[in-house]
């Protein structure tokens, strides 16, 4: 998985409650680009699912994705599953 904070529409207000900021200590400026493997994705998802860290808040702008990928990746969590937080965001 490639995490490109520059392409995230949640950049800024969503950074405070994102696992990238919480665990990796990265900030929104300048926007980092990270590559994490499947094991790292699973570990971050397990921590987020147990409430120990916030989930990945990465949301790509629809026009930045190829047409066939926009439905799959828009608003996905580290495991690639679509997800809503308990507060409805």
Residue pairs with C-beta under 8 A, 6 or more apart in sequence:
1 35
1 36
1 37
1 41
1 78
1 80
2 33
2 34
2 35
3 20
3 32
3 33
3 34
3 35
3 36
3 56
3 58
4 31
4 33
5 11
5 15
5 20
5 26
5 28
5 31
5 32
5 33
5 58
6 31
6 33
7 60
7 61
7 64
8 14
8 31
8 57
8 58
8 59
8 60
9 59
9 60
9 61
10 18
10 57
10 58
10 59
11 28
11 31
12 28
14 57
14 59
15 21
15 27
15 28
15 57
17 54
17 57
18 54
18 55
18 56
18 57
18 58
19 44
19 47
19 48
19 53
19 54
19 55
19 56
19 57
19 78
20 26
20 32
20 34
20 56
20 57
20 58
21 27
21 28
22 53
22 54
23 44
23 47
23 53
24 34
26 32
26 34
36 44
36 78
41 78
41 79
42 78
42 79
44 53
44 56
44 78
45 55
45 77
45 78
45 79
47 53
48 54
48 55
48 56
48 77
48 78
55 77
55 78
55 83
55 85
56 77
56 78
58 76
59 74
59 75
60 70
60 73
60 74
62 70
62 74
65 73
65 74
72 80
73 80
74 82
75 82
75 83
76 82
76 83
77 83
